[in-house]
């Protein structure tokens, strides 16, 4: 047969076909291996459906070879060379925009094959359209969601087989159908019958009706008219989405009114400038809005006289904000004239004119709303760990004693955010630019705005770190956690002795979440509480808490349903992942992974977090938490780099462990279909999910800790705080999170911050859990110091010597340097009063021990008890 067309059969039996380059006829005969039927121009399973006509006959009739009836089938035409000119892409002009329209796709939905379905099939072939056929509602919806056809033809002649109006409503219920034209094929009426009304069809979602006519020419004429009419119009309307997206992100305030000066559209910049919400303005006449009395008496008349002649007007104009303040604006009003010369709209562009103190103050506020990189931190504030922490503890403990409102506590967190003393160079630059803008001409101020926009996208948010008040614990933590490598020893290689567990056939399959032992089930009943005791779960599961907690949490968030995988696959995957955590590690084991998974699930349950993320983000976060430390060797990145380990060489001393965790997790997952949880999702969704998981795991690497925190504060906390504290703000949490959803970069910042906080949430756990975690991480650092000394490697954290280390001092330094600012920022967003109270109590515990010169986890008297 020469070069055969390519065929892809989906899991549902939907068949998609493409011609090879050498295939030039829709009528070439191709044989399906599973049957004997040969079809011209398409491929169908001969044991699965009625065949589409194999040849065209006069009058649109066709000879058909029959096969056993099936509920549904979808097939796709093969465009012939004779019709290729119709199927080529077309250039469409929409104003100044030039768009490319690709060949039309048509979906035929018929209860059974007959002359009418054949007529439309061959009409599509003649027009060069790509065509699919579906016999049931389920297959029709699947095909439409996959291919997004521009035209859908539904058989409305006989309700015995299916409800055409119900199918139409189901398609219209999807967002993708907004620009789709749906045609109803209705029975022909006799001469003595009155033609029925089309209103019921329109109410059901149809756009047109087609009187039954199986002539290929009649069907062809109908489809071509739809293409050049409704389809072309809908195609142009879709292009408007790009225009409105540009307007919504425009820095200038934009207002569009009708020829009668009724407001039809305002962009977010206009809302910020004038203090109104969009809903308060749309549909109102400009004359209904309050006017400033600072304009000359005849200014409005002069403007109207000018623009009604179709001429553009620009100048300085005073406007009154919702608050009653008058602001001076540069205004440009452009009439929009249609082809007949009639004015249809007026488009106004407005910029603040900074010539007085009110305008300057508003301009500064306006810029801070636009540029989330603006920072109000003090230039002169010096970094003092102990003093800063004392103030924080006083603030938190006083809050707990007075039991203030949630809103008051959140503002306290925001106050600490705005006075953060770990100041990055970029912060100082932004503050200097802000100060320079206040007394600059508008042209200079706008140029500096553009400078700020560039700066906020650059990687400039990591603070400059020097000696930290001569605190060796802080210095060692920074050196050990934030540097990939320190002093390199030549020729001294460290090869980790633990091998990755790639074989898991010997491991028994765990029980389902509905059939776990009572003692485990009773513990898991409390897993949604922040005070959930992960160590009790570790004990009753024989150090396998990740499988059991994972099953419960993943079921709660519908992970299996999202991934379209069975519970058995998910159980096997959790088992494989947990088997590759090292139980010999005192800290970085599967109990830590389960703890991070628990914290992540808890954060995902908070209203503002939940409203800001999509289901894919939730699934990615839970998977990332599960795998984030898989195969951790119980040593830091600095140790591996100094030892010249194989992993450090492989990953070029950069994010060594975090890169290994993600790479190994995906290798393990895709190694065997028995535990490949991604095997049933499409390629695009898999790539999006994989990228989100990788990004979150890499965010747990500490070298970019301050960059992630600073970006979250500048891009999430401060804009939301400005909205909450503004006297003109009437926005709710729902509106705030909806705005965040519109910006994927903000969603990424939230996911990074969430897993970072979950990863180091130990100081925010109840005191007994916090103490246990502190003992475990200290033991792991002690073991690393011991090995560094044995191997002759640089000791990256000398204070973690088991004979001399003060665990309370190390915890105080860790909380001061890494935890306080990060959890203040996360609390201000996610509202976490319980965590912040635990943090205050735990810090007080460590401070009390340190004041008493105690170096252990508890006072000796408590240990004896």
C-alpha positions as a printed Julia matrix, in Angstrom:
865×3 Matrix{Float64}:
   0.0    0.0    0.0
   2.97   2.29   0.13
   3.16   4.7    3.04
   0.1    4.14   5.23
  -1.68   6.85   7.19
  -0.97   7.03  10.92
  -3.63   5.83  13.29
  -4.11   6.52  17.01
  -6.76   4.72  19.03
  -7.6    6.31  22.39
  -8.59   4.34  25.48
 -12.26   5.09  24.86
 -12.22   3.8   21.3
 -12.14   7.25  19.71
 -10.19   6.98  16.48
  -8.04   9.82  15.14
  -6.44   9.57  11.73
  -3.89  11.55   9.76
  -2.77  11.1    6.16
   0.89  10.58   5.43
   2.58  13.04   3.13
   2.21  10.61   0.28
  -1.5   10.04   0.82
  -3.39  12.3   -1.54
  -6.87  10.88  -1.75
  -9.68  10.59   0.74
 -10.92   7.55  -1.12
  -7.89   5.29  -0.84
  -8.82   1.91   0.57
  -7.23   0.95   3.88
  -7.74  -2.3    5.73
  -8.02  -2.53   9.49
  -6.22  -5.51  10.91
  -9.02  -6.33  13.33
 -11.66  -6.73  10.63
 -12.19  -7.15   6.93
 -14.13  -4.01   6.09
 -12.34  -1.47   3.91
 -13.4    2.13   4.03
 -12.69   5.04   1.77
 -11.2    8.06   3.49
 -11.49   6.94   7.11
 -10.7    4.21   9.57
 -13.15   2.56  11.92
 -13.07  -0.66  13.91
 -15.15  -3.05  11.9
 -16.16  -4.93  15.02
 -17.13  -1.77  16.88
 -19.48   0.33  14.8
 -21.56   0.91  11.74
 -19.35   1.94   8.89
 -19.46   5.34   7.3
 -20.36   5.27   3.57
 -17.67   3.81   1.36
 -18.7    5.64  -1.78
 -20.91   8.51  -2.86
 -23.82   7.93  -5.19
 -26.11  10.24  -7.04
 -28.52  12.25  -4.93
 -26.33  11.84  -1.87
 -27.25   8.18  -1.33
 -24.54   5.72  -0.47
 -23.93   2.04  -0.46
 -23.08   0.81   2.99
 -21.5   -2.31   4.32
 -22.98  -3.19   7.68
 -21.21  -4.46  10.77
 -22.6   -5.3   14.21
 -24.16  -2.23  15.82
 -22.31  -0.44  18.6
 -23.29   2.4   20.88
 -20.72   4.87  19.6
 -17.83   5.48  17.26
 -15.86   8.49  16.16
 -13.92   8.72  12.96
 -12.13  11.47  11.13
 -12.15  12.32   7.45
  -9.07  12.24   5.25
  -8.93  15.47   3.25
  -8.34  14.93  -0.44
  -6.0   16.93  -2.61
  -8.99  18.23  -4.54
 -10.38  19.85  -1.44
  -7.07  20.88   0.11
  -7.49  24.45  -1.1
 -10.62  24.73   1.03
  -8.87  23.29   4.07
  -5.83  25.56   3.97
  -5.41  28.22   6.64
  -7.1   31.57   6.01
  -6.0   35.06   6.99
  -8.72  37.05   8.78
  -8.43  40.76   9.55
  -9.98  42.08  12.78
  -9.23  45.78  12.87
  -5.43  46.04  12.86
  -5.07  42.42  14.03
  -4.25  39.75  11.48
  -5.42  36.3   12.53
  -4.89  32.85  11.06
  -7.97  30.63  10.85
  -7.24  26.95  10.58
  -9.43  24.37   8.78
 -12.9   24.04  10.24
 -13.69  21.04  12.42
 -17.18  19.54  12.45
 -18.79  17.09  14.88
 -21.78  15.05  13.66
 -23.98  13.61  16.43
 -26.51  11.13  15.06
 -28.39   8.26  16.69
 -27.62   6.04  13.72
 -26.14   6.23  10.27
 -28.54   7.22   7.5
 -28.64   9.29   4.33
 -28.66  12.54   6.32
 -25.52  11.72   8.31
 -23.86  10.56   5.1
 -24.82  13.81   3.38
 -23.1   15.91   6.03
 -20.1   13.56   6.06
 -19.45  13.98   2.36
 -20.26  17.7    2.53
 -17.43  18.02   5.05
 -15.18  16.07   2.72
 -16.04  18.39  -0.17
 -15.45  21.53   1.91
 -12.14  20.23   3.27
 -13.36  20.21   6.88
 -12.11  17.73   9.42
 -15.08  15.7   10.61
 -15.9   13.45  13.55
 -18.99  11.32  14.08
 -20.44  10.36  17.48
 -23.46   8.18  18.22
 -23.91   8.85  21.96
 -23.83  11.77  24.38
 -20.75  10.39  26.17
 -18.66   9.98  23.02
 -19.87  13.37  21.72
 -18.75  15.17  24.87
 -15.41  13.36  24.9
 -14.73  14.24  21.28
 -15.79  17.88  21.71
 -13.65  18.39  24.82
 -10.71  16.91  22.91
 -11.03  18.7   19.57
 -13.19  21.82  20.24
 -15.07  21.69  16.93
 -16.38  24.97  15.5
 -19.58  23.4   14.12
 -21.71  20.68  15.72
 -24.61  19.04  13.86
 -27.13  17.21  16.09
 -29.89  14.93  14.83
 -33.17  16.34  16.22
 -35.53  14.28  14.07
 -36.38  11.39  16.36
 -36.36  11.41  20.17
 -36.6    7.62  20.34
 -32.82   7.21  20.19
 -31.56  10.16  22.22
 -32.62  13.6   23.45
 -31.0   16.1   21.07
 -31.82  19.07  23.3
 -30.26  17.35  26.3
 -27.08  16.74  24.29
 -27.03  20.4   23.23
 -27.45  21.59  26.83
 -24.66  19.29  27.98
 -22.3   20.73  25.39
 -23.34  24.29  26.19
 -22.57  23.62  29.85
 -18.86  23.43  28.97
 -16.85  26.64  28.76
 -15.38  25.57  25.43
 -18.75  25.84  23.66
 -18.97  29.63  23.9
 -17.79  30.11  20.32
 -19.26  26.91  18.83
 -22.18  26.94  16.36
 -24.67  24.12  16.99
 -27.05  23.11  14.19
 -30.25  21.09  14.75
 -31.39  18.77  11.96
 -35.21  18.81  12.15
 -37.73  16.7   10.19
 -39.19  18.11   7.01
 -42.75  19.38   7.41
 -45.44  18.58   4.9
 -47.1   21.29   2.85
 -50.23  21.26   5.0
 -48.35  21.43   8.32
 -47.53  24.69  10.07
 -43.82  25.21  10.6
 -42.83  24.94  14.28
 -41.21  27.77  16.22
 -37.43  27.82  16.62
 -37.62  29.32  20.14
 -37.43  25.94  21.95
 -34.3   25.14  19.96
 -32.74  28.49  20.79
 -33.59  28.02  24.47
 -31.85  24.63  24.41
 -28.67  26.23  23.03
 -28.98  25.63  19.29
 -27.99  28.44  16.92
 -29.74  27.29  13.75
 -32.04  24.62  12.39
 -31.62  22.66   9.18
 -34.62  21.12   7.47
 -33.92  17.47   6.73
 -32.25  17.17   3.3
 -29.76  14.4    2.54
 -28.41  16.09  -0.6
 -24.66  16.54  -0.27
 -24.93  19.91  -2.02
 -27.62  21.14   0.4
 -25.52  20.05   3.4
 -22.41  21.6    1.84
 -24.19  24.93   1.25
 -25.41  25.01   4.85
 -21.96  24.32   6.32
 -20.2   26.86   4.08
 -22.74  29.53   4.98
 -22.18  28.82   8.67
 -18.4   29.02   8.18
 -18.55  32.4    6.47
 -21.22  33.69   8.84
 -21.37  32.61  12.47
 -18.03  30.75  12.6
 -16.1   33.66  11.12
 -17.83  36.06  13.51
 -17.13  33.84  16.52
 -13.51  33.54  15.44
 -13.21  37.32  15.46
 -14.88  37.52  18.86
 -12.34  35.08  20.31
  -9.6   37.49  19.33
 -11.17  40.07  21.65
  -9.96  38.0   24.62
  -6.38  38.97  23.76
  -7.35  42.64  23.55
  -9.11  42.61  26.93
  -6.18  40.76  28.49
  -3.89  43.53  27.28
  -6.25  46.17  28.66
  -6.49  44.43  32.03
  -2.69  44.48  32.35
  -2.25  47.98  30.97
  -0.7   50.43  33.41
  -2.78  53.33  32.13
  -6.37  53.72  33.29
  -8.75  52.84  30.43
 -12.45  53.68  30.22
 -14.74  52.74  27.31
 -18.18  54.31  26.95
 -20.97  54.13  24.39
 -21.82  56.98  22.05
 -24.29  58.12  24.76
 -21.5   58.15  27.38
 -22.68  55.02  29.21
 -19.71  53.27  30.81
 -19.13  49.88  29.19
 -15.68  48.92  30.47
 -12.99  50.04  32.9
  -9.7   48.24  33.53
  -8.11  47.45  36.93
  -5.78  50.46  36.65
  -8.86  52.7   36.36
 -10.41  51.07  39.44
  -7.24  51.69  41.44
  -6.97  55.29  40.31
 -10.6   56.24  40.96
 -11.3   54.05  43.98
 -14.37  52.41  42.43
 -15.08  48.76  41.76
 -15.97  47.79  38.21
 -19.49  46.8   39.23
 -20.17  50.3   40.55
 -19.42  51.88  37.19
 -20.53  49.57  34.38
 -23.87  50.68  32.96
 -23.84  54.16  34.49
 -23.8   57.38  32.52
 -20.83  59.65  33.09
 -23.23  62.38  34.18
 -24.24  60.25  37.19
 -20.73  60.32  38.64
 -19.69  63.21  40.9
 -17.64  65.93  39.19
 -14.76  67.96  40.52
 -15.4   71.67  40.93
 -11.81  72.5   39.99
 -12.39  72.34  36.24
 -13.32  75.47  34.32
 -17.04  75.88  33.73
 -16.9   75.31  29.99
 -14.3   72.51  29.89
 -16.79  69.65  29.62
 -18.74  71.43  26.88
 -15.53  72.01  24.94
 -14.55  68.33  25.27
 -17.98  67.12  24.12
 -18.02  69.49  21.16
 -14.6   68.23  20.12
 -15.16  64.47  20.41
 -18.65  64.52  18.85
 -16.99  65.66  15.64
 -14.95  62.45  15.68
 -11.77  64.24  16.78
  -9.41  63.1   19.5
  -9.12  65.32  22.59
  -6.32  65.33  25.1
  -5.46  67.6   27.98
  -5.46  67.98  31.76
  -8.68  67.31  33.64
  -9.7   67.13  37.3
 -11.67  64.03  38.33
 -13.32  63.21  41.63
 -12.47  59.86  43.23
 -15.01  57.81  45.18
 -13.5   59.18  48.38
 -14.33  62.73  47.27
 -10.73  63.77  46.61
  -9.99  65.64  43.38
  -7.1   64.36  41.3
  -5.51  65.88  38.21
  -5.21  63.63  35.18
  -3.69  63.62  31.73
  -6.64  62.48  29.61
  -6.84  61.35  25.99
 -10.32  60.66  24.58
 -10.54  58.91  21.2
 -13.85  58.41  19.34
 -14.28  54.96  17.76
 -16.0   55.38  14.38
 -17.55  52.5   12.44
 -17.39  52.02   8.69
 -20.51  54.13   8.19
 -18.93  57.08   9.94
 -21.08  56.76  13.08
 -19.41  57.09  16.47
 -19.97  53.89  18.45
 -17.67  54.28  21.45
 -15.33  56.66  23.23
 -12.04  55.33  24.63
 -10.41  57.36  27.4
  -6.79  56.86  28.56
  -5.95  58.5   31.87
  -2.71  59.06  33.76
  -2.11  60.85  37.03
  -0.56  64.3   36.68
   1.78  64.69  39.68
   1.84  68.42  40.44
   0.4   68.58  43.96
   0.82  66.7   47.22
  -2.48  64.79  46.93
  -1.59  63.56  43.49
   1.92  62.59  44.56
   0.56  60.55  47.46
  -1.99  58.86  45.22
   0.62  58.29  42.53
   2.89  56.6   45.04
   0.02  54.38  46.24
  -0.93  53.65  42.65
   2.61  52.51  41.85
   2.76  50.3   44.91
  -0.39  48.55  43.72
   1.14  48.03  40.28
   4.64  47.07  41.27
   4.76  44.45  43.94
   8.52  44.78  44.09
   8.22  48.08  45.99
   9.48  47.65  49.51
   8.93  49.81  52.54
  11.72  48.36  54.65
  13.97  50.79  56.47
  17.4   51.42  55.03
  18.99  52.08  58.4
  17.54  49.04  60.18
  20.45  46.83  61.2
  20.15  43.09  61.57
  19.83  42.0   65.19
  18.7   38.44  65.7
  18.13  38.49  69.43
  16.49  41.93  69.71
  14.23  41.29  66.75
  13.15  37.95  68.16
  12.47  39.45  71.59
  10.14  42.0   70.04
   8.4   39.26  68.06
   7.93  37.09  71.14
   6.56  39.99  73.18
   4.14  40.76  70.39
   2.94  37.18  70.05
   2.64  36.43  73.74
   0.78  39.65  74.41
  -1.64  38.74  71.66
  -2.32  35.36  73.23
  -3.01  36.85  76.64
  -5.38  39.5   75.36
  -7.02  37.14  72.82
  -7.38  39.8   70.1
  -9.38  39.42  66.95
  -7.99  37.54  63.97
  -7.86  40.74  61.94
  -5.8   42.51  64.62
  -3.36  39.61  64.78
  -3.01  39.59  61.0
  -2.19  43.29  61.0
   0.46  42.61  63.65
   2.02  40.03  61.35
   1.94  42.51  58.5
   3.6   45.14  60.69
   6.5   42.78  61.3
   6.7   42.04  57.57
   7.05  45.73  56.76
   9.84  46.04  59.33
  11.8   42.97  58.26
  15.43  43.68  58.99
  17.04  41.09  56.72
  17.32  43.54  53.86
  18.41  42.55  50.38
  20.34  44.93  48.08
  17.35  45.1   45.75
  15.26  46.43  48.63
  17.62  49.36  49.15
  17.62  50.11  45.42
  13.83  50.15  45.3
  13.61  52.45  48.31
  16.04  54.91  46.71
  14.05  54.89  43.46
  10.81  55.44  45.38
  12.29  58.45  47.13
  13.59  59.86  43.85
  10.18  59.52  42.2
   8.36  61.66  44.72
   9.95  64.91  43.53
  10.52  64.0   39.9
   8.69  65.22  36.79
   6.13  62.77  35.5
   8.32  61.65  32.6
  11.13  60.76  34.99
   8.72  59.09  37.41
   7.32  56.94  34.61
  10.83  55.98  33.47
  11.65  54.94  37.03
   8.44  52.9   37.07
   9.79  50.92  34.16
  13.08  50.47  36.0
  11.17  49.04  38.98
   9.29  46.69  36.72
  12.56  45.32  35.35
  14.13  45.02  38.78
  11.25  43.08  40.26
  11.65  40.33  37.65
  15.39  39.85  38.23
  17.04  37.42  40.64
  18.06  40.11  43.1
  16.19  39.2   46.27
  18.78  37.27  48.26
  20.19  39.29  51.18
  23.89  39.95  51.66
  25.05  37.78  54.52
  27.99  38.58  56.71
  28.81  37.62  60.29
  25.66  37.38  62.34
  26.41  39.21  65.6
  29.24  36.76  66.16
  26.68  34.04  66.84
  28.41  30.78  65.87
  25.13  28.83  65.79
  23.64  31.18  63.21
  26.86  31.28  61.21
  27.08  27.5   61.14
  23.43  27.11  60.15
  23.88  29.58  57.3
  27.08  27.9   56.19
  25.72  24.4   56.48
  22.27  24.98  54.98
  22.69  27.84  52.5
  26.02  27.06  50.84
  26.29  24.27  48.29
  30.01  23.92  48.96
  32.66  25.37  51.19
  36.34  24.42  51.12
  36.92  21.74  48.48
  39.45  19.01  49.24
  41.14  17.62  46.16
  41.13  13.87  45.59
  38.89  13.12  48.53
  35.78  11.43  47.19
  32.8   10.36  49.21
  30.61   7.59  47.82
  27.41   7.05  49.75
  27.12   3.52  51.06
  23.33   3.19  50.84
  21.97   1.89  47.58
  18.69   3.02  46.11
  15.97   0.44  46.64
  14.71  -0.16  43.11
  13.23  -3.59  43.74
  10.05  -3.75  45.79
   8.44  -7.02  44.8
   9.17  -8.48  48.21
   7.14  -5.83  50.0
   3.54  -6.74  50.89
   0.78  -4.55  49.5
  -0.66  -2.42  52.34
  -4.33  -2.43  53.24
  -6.77   0.07  51.79
  -7.65   3.12  53.83
 -11.03   1.51  54.54
  -9.45  -1.65  55.93
  -6.61  -0.48  58.17
  -6.06  -1.82  61.7
  -8.28  -0.08  64.29
  -5.35   1.48  66.13
  -4.15   3.16  62.92
  -7.65   4.15  61.83
  -8.28   5.78  65.2
  -5.11   7.86  64.89
  -5.94   8.88  61.33
  -9.34  10.19  62.41
  -7.45  13.19  63.8
  -5.17  13.78  60.79
  -6.85  17.06  59.83
  -5.81  18.66  63.13
  -2.55  20.61  63.3
  -1.76  18.88  66.61
  -1.84  15.42  64.96
   0.92  13.27  66.52
   2.98  11.83  63.67
   5.24   9.93  66.07
   2.34   7.86  67.36
   1.54   6.94  63.76
   5.21   6.08  63.22
   5.09   3.68  66.15
   1.88   1.83  65.29
   2.84   1.48  61.59
   6.31   0.11  62.33
   7.98   3.19  60.8
   5.7    3.21  57.73
   3.52   6.26  58.41
   3.8    7.66  54.87
   1.75   4.89  53.21
  -1.15   5.12  55.66
  -1.24   8.89  55.99
  -0.74   9.24  52.23
  -3.75   7.02  51.47
  -5.95   9.07  53.82
  -4.79  12.5   52.63
  -4.76  11.62  48.94
  -8.29  10.23  49.21
  -9.47  13.43  50.92
  -8.11  15.57  48.08
  -9.28  13.32  45.25
  -5.78  12.6   43.94
  -6.68   9.22  42.42
  -9.64  10.75  40.6
  -7.5   13.59  39.27
  -4.77  11.23  38.07
  -7.31   8.68  36.84
  -5.39   5.91  38.58
  -6.61   3.07  40.78
  -6.19   2.93  44.54
  -3.98  -0.13  44.07
  -1.6    1.89  41.88
  -1.53   4.71  44.42
  -0.86   2.27  47.28
   1.98   0.66  45.36
   3.46   4.08  44.55
   3.36   5.21  48.19
   5.01   1.93  49.17
   7.82   2.4   46.64
   8.45   5.98  47.71
   8.47   5.12  51.41
  10.85   2.18  50.8
  13.39   4.66  49.41
  13.45   6.8   52.54
  16.23   5.69  54.88
  14.79   4.54  58.2
  18.31   4.69  59.64
  18.27   8.48  59.38
  17.19  10.05  62.66
  15.46  12.98  60.92
  15.28  12.71  57.13
  13.16   9.55  57.0
   9.63   8.72  55.91
   8.23  10.1   59.17
   9.55  13.54  58.2
   8.01  13.09  54.73
   4.67  12.17  56.34
   4.94  15.2   58.63
   5.55  17.53  55.67
   2.64  15.89  53.81
   0.4   16.49  56.82
   1.43  20.15  57.07
   0.91  20.65  53.33
  -2.58  19.14  53.51
  -3.37  21.36  56.51
  -2.26  24.48  54.62
  -4.28  23.44  51.55
  -7.37  23.4   53.76
  -7.04  27.09  54.67
  -9.59  29.21  52.84
  -7.25  31.7   51.2
  -4.8   29.0   50.1
  -7.63  26.82  48.79
  -9.12  29.73  46.86
  -5.8   30.66  45.29
  -4.86  27.27  43.87
  -6.37  24.87  41.33
  -6.89  21.12  41.79
  -3.71  20.46  39.8
  -1.78  22.69  42.2
  -3.15  20.75  45.17
  -2.2   17.39  43.66
   1.27  18.69  42.76
   1.78  20.0   46.3
   0.8   16.7   47.93
   3.04  14.67  45.61
   5.93  17.11  46.1
   5.59  16.86  49.87
   5.61  13.06  49.66
   8.78  12.82  47.55
  10.64  15.94  48.66
  13.37  14.1   50.62
  13.28  10.61  49.09
  16.63   8.78  49.35
  18.03  11.54  51.58
  21.43  10.36  52.87
  21.18  12.18  56.19
  23.9   14.64  55.13
  23.7   18.23  53.88
  24.5   19.5   50.4
  27.65  21.12  51.73
  28.88  17.79  53.04
  28.26  16.04  49.72
  30.03  18.79  47.76
  33.01  18.82  50.07
  33.22  15.02  49.9
  33.11  15.02  46.1
  30.16  12.62  46.15
  28.76  11.12  42.97
  25.55  13.13  43.37
  27.47  16.4   43.77
  29.44  15.64  40.61
  26.27  14.67  38.76
  24.42  17.89  39.68
  27.4   20.27  39.48
  27.3   21.11  43.19
  23.98  22.91  42.68
  20.84  21.9   44.61
  22.36  18.44  44.76
  19.91  16.67  47.05
  16.78  18.45  45.84
  17.62  17.59  42.23
  18.25  13.98  43.25
  14.96  13.69  45.16
  12.88  14.79  42.16
  14.84  12.84  39.57
  14.73   9.61  41.56
  11.04  10.02  42.4
  10.1   10.29  38.72
  12.42   7.42  37.81
  10.81   5.18  40.42
   7.31   6.24  39.4
   7.71   5.6   35.69
   9.81   2.44  36.06
   6.84   0.08  36.34
   3.19   0.56  35.4
   2.17  -1.11  38.68
   3.03   2.09  40.52
   3.05   4.67  37.73
   0.41   7.09  39.0
   0.88   9.28  35.91
   0.19   6.63  33.28
  -3.4    7.67  32.57
  -3.08  11.45  32.25
  -2.44  13.21  28.96
   0.98  14.54  28.03
   0.23  18.23  28.52
  -1.27  17.75  31.96
   1.63  15.5   32.94
   4.19  18.11  31.87
   2.39  20.84  33.81
   2.1   18.64  36.89
   5.72  17.5   36.66
   7.01  21.05  36.36
   4.99  22.14  39.4
   6.31  19.22  41.47
   9.91  19.86  40.49
   9.6   23.59  41.2
   8.21  22.95  44.69
  10.85  20.38  45.67
  13.65  22.64  44.43
  12.16  25.46  46.52
  13.03  23.49  49.69
  16.73  24.06  48.91
  17.93  26.72  51.35
  20.33  28.76  49.2
  17.37  30.72  47.79
  15.42  30.86  51.05
  15.41  34.64  51.36
  14.7   35.14  47.68
  11.53  33.04  47.95
  10.42  34.79  51.15
  11.11  38.29  49.81
   9.26  37.62  46.58
   6.28  36.25  48.48
   6.17  39.3   50.75
   6.52  41.79  47.9
   4.2   40.06  45.43
   1.55  38.57  47.74
   1.55  40.04  51.26
   2.01  43.73  50.55
  -0.51  44.11  47.71
  -3.13  42.22  49.76
  -2.35  44.27  52.86
  -2.77  47.47  50.86
  -6.21  46.31  49.73
  -7.25  45.31  53.24
  -6.15  48.54  54.9
  -7.36  50.88  52.17
 -10.41  52.89  53.34
 -11.87  52.53  49.85
 -11.41  48.78  49.63
 -14.55  46.71  49.62
 -12.9   43.56  48.3
 -13.29  40.18  49.97
 -10.89  37.26  50.34
 -12.68  35.67  47.41
 -11.84  38.63  45.17
  -8.22  38.63  46.37
  -7.73  34.94  45.68
  -9.47  35.29  42.33
  -6.92  37.95  41.4
  -4.1   35.62  42.46
  -5.51  32.86  40.25
  -5.21  35.18  37.28
  -1.43  35.3   37.74
   0.31  31.89  37.57
   3.54  33.45  38.91
   1.72  34.32  42.14
   0.36  30.77  42.4
   3.93  29.5   42.03
   5.1   31.77  44.86
   2.3   30.47  47.1
   3.16  26.83  46.37
   6.85  27.44  47.05
   6.12  29.22  50.32
   3.68  26.49  51.36
   6.11  23.6   50.96
   8.96  25.61  52.5
   6.87  26.26  55.61
   5.67  22.65  55.7
   9.27  21.42  55.44
  10.49  23.38  58.48
   7.27  23.62  60.5
   8.77  21.8   63.51
   9.09  24.99  65.63
   5.36  25.61  65.06
   4.26  22.16  66.25
   3.05  21.48  69.82
   5.92  21.62  72.29
   6.42  17.86  72.73
   6.54  17.3   68.97
   8.84  20.29  68.52
  11.26  18.9   71.13
  11.28  15.46  69.49
  12.06  16.94  66.08
  14.79  19.14  67.55
  16.44  16.08  69.07
  16.27  14.17  65.8
  17.76  16.89  63.59
  20.48  17.55  66.16
  21.42  13.86  66.19
  21.66  13.85  62.39
  23.92  16.92  62.43
  26.02  15.34  65.2
  26.48  12.24  63.04
  27.56  14.38  60.09
  30.14  16.22  62.22
  31.46  12.88  63.48
  31.86  11.58  59.94
  33.48  14.81  58.7
  36.1   14.44  61.41
  36.68  10.77  60.59
  37.0   11.47  56.86
  39.16  14.56  57.31
  36.55  16.74  55.61
  35.79  20.37  56.43
  33.4   20.55  59.37
  30.66  22.76  57.98
  28.74  23.13  61.27
  31.32  22.97  64.09
  28.79  23.91  66.79
  27.01  20.61  66.15
  29.54  18.65  68.16
  27.67  16.18  70.34
  30.01  16.91  73.24
  29.67  20.7   73.29
  26.53  21.71  71.34
  23.74  23.7   72.97
  20.54  22.48  71.33
  18.48  25.41  72.72
  20.93  27.92  71.19
  20.78  26.17  67.84
  16.96  26.23  67.89
  16.88  29.91  68.88
  19.24  30.8   66.01
  17.23  28.71  63.54
  13.95  30.35  64.57
  15.45  33.84  64.56
  17.15  33.57  61.22
  14.9   31.33  59.12
  11.52  30.82  60.76
  10.16  34.08  62.19
   9.98  36.22  59.07
   8.84  33.35  56.88
   5.98  32.29  59.14
   4.95  35.9   59.77
   4.54  36.24  56.02
   2.76  32.89  55.64
   0.49  33.61  58.6
  -0.46  37.0   57.16
  -1.64  35.18  54.04
  -3.03  31.88  55.33
  -4.3   32.93  58.84
  -2.55  30.48  61.2
  -3.1   31.63  64.82
  -2.53  28.15  66.31
   0.87  27.81  64.64
   2.01  31.25  65.71
   1.03  30.54  69.32
   2.98  27.27  69.27
   5.96  29.15  67.81
   5.85  31.65  70.67
   5.55  28.92  73.3
   8.37  26.85  71.81
  10.68  29.84  71.52
   9.99  30.64  75.15
  10.91  27.03  76.06
  14.27  27.22  74.26
  14.98  30.68  75.67
  14.3   29.49  79.21
  16.7   26.56  78.77
  19.37  28.84  77.31
  19.01  31.35  80.13
  19.56  28.49  82.59
  22.68  27.39  80.63
  21.01  24.09  79.83
  22.31  22.51  76.59
  19.87  19.61  76.33
  16.29  19.3   75.09
  14.8   19.6   78.58
  15.79  20.55  82.07
  17.44  17.67  83.98
  14.5   17.56  86.36
  12.1   17.09  83.45
  14.28  14.32  82.02
  14.14  12.48  85.33
  10.39  12.7   85.32
